[in-house]
Amino acid sequence: MEVKLNMEWLLEKKKMKLKDLEKRVNLSYQQLWNIKEWRTSKISFDTIWELLKGFNCKPNDLFIVTK
């Protein structure tokens, strides 16, 4: 099983761009882009919290589990 971030889907669902999300969170555009493009190997709880606040969603919306 793999756990992945569902950022693409949330950005589309919320009709947001990374610049919009950047304004809502305490993360830089570069950090958000790296997360979205899977260029990070790990993510901190603080970053997860910022994404949850920025998307105004629950953890089960932010993550997807694949087999």
C-alpha positions in Angstrom: 0.0 0.0 0.0 1.0 3.6 -0.7 -0.3 6.8 0.9 -0.3 9.7 -1.5 -1.3 13.4 -1.3 -4.4 14.2 -3.3 -3.3 17.8 -4.1 -4.1 17.8 -7.8 -7.7 16.7 -7.1 -8.1 19.2 -4.2 -6.8 22.1 -6.3 -9.3 21.3 -9.0 -12.1 20.7 -6.6 -11.5 24.0 -4.8 -10.8 25.8 -8.2 -7.5 27.0 -6.8 -4.0 27.4 -8.2 -0.8 27.0 -6.2 -0.6 30.8 -5.9 -4.0 30.8 -4.3 -3.0 28.1 -1.9 0.3 29.9 -1.1 -1.7 32.9 0.1 -3.6 30.7 2.6 -0.7 28.8 4.1 2.7 29.4 5.7 4.5 27.6 2.8 6.3 29.0 -0.1 5.3 28.5 -3.7 8.4 26.4 -4.3 7.6 24.1 -1.4 4.0 23.7 -2.6 5.2 23.0 -6.1 7.7 20.4 -4.9 5.0 18.6 -2.9 2.6 18.7 -5.8 5.2 17.3 -8.2 6.3 14.6 -5.8 9.8 16.1 -5.5 9.9 15.7 -1.8 10.7 12.5 0.0 9.0 13.3 3.3 6.5 15.8 4.7 6.2 17.1 8.2 3.1 17.2 10.4 3.3 21.0 10.3 3.2 21.0 6.5 0.2 18.6 6.6 -1.5 20.9 9.0 -0.9 23.9 6.7 -2.3 22.0 3.7 -5.4 20.9 5.7 -6.0 24.6 6.7 -5.3 25.9 3.2 -7.7 23.5 1.5 -10.1 23.6 4.5 -10.4 19.8 4.3 -10.1 16.7 6.4 -7.1 14.3 6.4 -9.1 11.7 4.4 -9.6 14.3 1.7 -5.9 15.1 1.6 -4.6 11.6 1.4 -5.4 8.6 -0.8 -4.3 5.0 -0.2 -3.4 2.9 -3.2 -2.6 -0.7 -3.5 
